[in-house]
Amino acid sequence: MLEIKDTFYLNGEELQIISASFHYFRTVPEYWRDRLEKLKNMGCNTIETYIPWNFHEEKRGQYRFDGIRDICAFIELVQELDMYMIVRPSPYICSEWEFGGLPAWLLKDRNMRLRCSYEPYLQAVKEYYEVLIPMLVPYQIDRGGNIILVQIENEYGYYGNDKAYLEFLRDTMRELGITVPFVTSDGPWKESGFKAGCVEGALPTGNFGSDAAKQFPAMEQYIGKKVPLMCMEFWNGWFDAWGEGHHTTSAEAAAKELDEILSRGHVNFYMGEGGTSFGFMSGRNAGNTTCDITSYDYDGPLSEDGQMTEKYYACQKVIRKYRDFEEMPLSMEIQRKSYGSLTLKKRVGLFQTLEDIAKPIRSAYPLTMEEIDQSVGYMLYRIQATPEEKVLNIQLEGANDRTQVYQNGVLSFVDGFDNRGCFYESKEPVTAPVIDLLCENMSRENFGTGLDEQRKGISKGVKLNEHYHYGYEIYSLPFDEEQIAKLNFDKDYEEGQPSFSLFELEIDEVADTFLDFTGFGKGCAFVNGFNIGRFWEIGPQKRLYIPAPLLKKGLNQIILFETEGKTSDSVSLCDGGVF
C-alpha cells in the first residue's frame, strides 16, 4: 500500500512519482495503448486522469461508461502496462472542458449554488458518486489494483473556502470505499488561496509551470510539516482560445523546469498528451470572449495526434537522471495520410431542413437550454410578429453566448460577447416578420467564480418595439449523431444563411488525417456522424484532427455546419498541421 511520510512509500520502499496527465475522454480508445506506451517510454511510472461528470451523466440519472467513456477499461490498460494511477474524479475538473466537467442539468435549478454546501448540489454529487466510486474501488493499490492517489475537488482555493463541502466529498468517498490517500491541488502563489483548497486528511499539492525553487518552499511553509512535495500540474505547455495566438513552451525550458521539480520532489506532467476536445466539449475561461479551440494539443511532449516531439525527448533525458527504465516496443504503427481535395456533393440550409431534424417546443416565453434538457450545441427560437405590427427595433435580454437574429431569413444583427444586449434599429420597418434567433452555446465557463451563471440560450426575453414578445417555437439542436442522420440534403439553401455542406471520401486505407476548413467561417464538423469539433476562421487552429478509427474503408461522409454564410465548394484532407 502507499504511505505518505516525508516522501511516498509503496510497500515500504521509496517511490518518486513521475506521472503524466492523459485524458481518456480526449483520445479515441483505439489509441489509448499507443499513447500510454509512449508515456511509459518517456519514463513515466504513473498516469493521471480527470473523470468529467458531464461526460458520464449528461442527463440526470442516465449514466454512460461505454466506448470512449469506459474508465474501467482505461484503468485496466494502464495497469496492464505496469503503471500506477492518480484519479481526479470530479465533481469539478476545470481542464478547459465544458463547464469544468459539471453537468448542465444542475442549472435547471434556478437557485443552484455550485461547489459549496448547497443541499441539492450535494445530493446530485452523492448520487453520481454512488455510481462512480464503487467502480473505482477494486482498482486501488491496496486491493491489487494500480490507483495510488485520489484527488478531492480541483483547485478549490481559487473558488471558495467551504471546508464542510470538501469534508463532504472526502467523507462520501471514504464511505463508498476509497481507502488510498487523498490529495488536493492548488496554486501556491497565495497562502490564503492555497489553504482554502486544503482539507484535513488530504495531502496538499501544487499546480505551477515554473520556478519550483520558490514554489516548493512556499508550499512547505503553508503546510507547516514535512510531507512529499508534488507538482500535481506541471504546466509544460498551455491551451489556446479562438482569436488568440498558439501558445508554446520550448523543449529546453520545459526540461530545465522538470529537472528542478524532480530534484526536489514529485511531478505530474500537465499534459503528457493533450488530445482533442471532440464535439462541443472545449471550455472557456472567465473573461474570455471566445471559447477554447478544439485541439487540446497543449504543446505537450506528445502532440495532439500522439507524435513524439522534441520536448518528449528532452524530458525523457531528464527523467533518466532520476530513474532507470527500459523502453518497450510500440505495439502500433500509426500513419498520417493526405487524401487531397474533396468536392462538395450537396448543401442544405438550416432553415430549410429544420423541421426534418427537430420538432418545436412551444412556450409563451423563451426557455433556456437547461430547461429543455439540452446541454450543448445550438438552439433556434422562432417568433412571429403580429400581422399588424411593423418591427422597428429588436433587443435581446439575457442571451448567451452568441445569437444571430434573422428577419424573414435575412441576418439583421449578432448579439454576442462584444455586443451583448445591443439595441437594433431597422432602417426600414419590417411588417409582421418571422424572426429566427440562432443561439450558440460557445461553452460554459470552466474556470472562474461565475459558474452559477452559465445558463445558455435566452434566459430573459426578446423585445420587439421596446416591449417583450410572448409566443415562441423553440428548436433543440444538440447535433448528436441521431439528429445529424436526419438531415435532408434534397432540400434547398440560400446564400448567407446557416447551412450544412456534405462531402464524401471513398478510400481503401484508413489513416490519421487533418481537415483543412479554409473558406468556411464558423461552425462544427462531423465525420460519419461523429462531431470532431468546432472550427472558426479566426484561428489559431486551421485544421481539425481526424483519427483513423473514425474513418472506414469505402464511403465516408464529412459534413460541415456553418453559421456565418461563409462556405466553400471544397475541403482538403492533409497529412499534418493544426496551427
Summary of the structure (lengths in Angstrom):
residues: 579
radius of gyration: 24.7
end to end distance: 44.6
largest distance: 83.6
contacts: 2018
relative contact order: 0.13
helix: 25%
strand: 33%
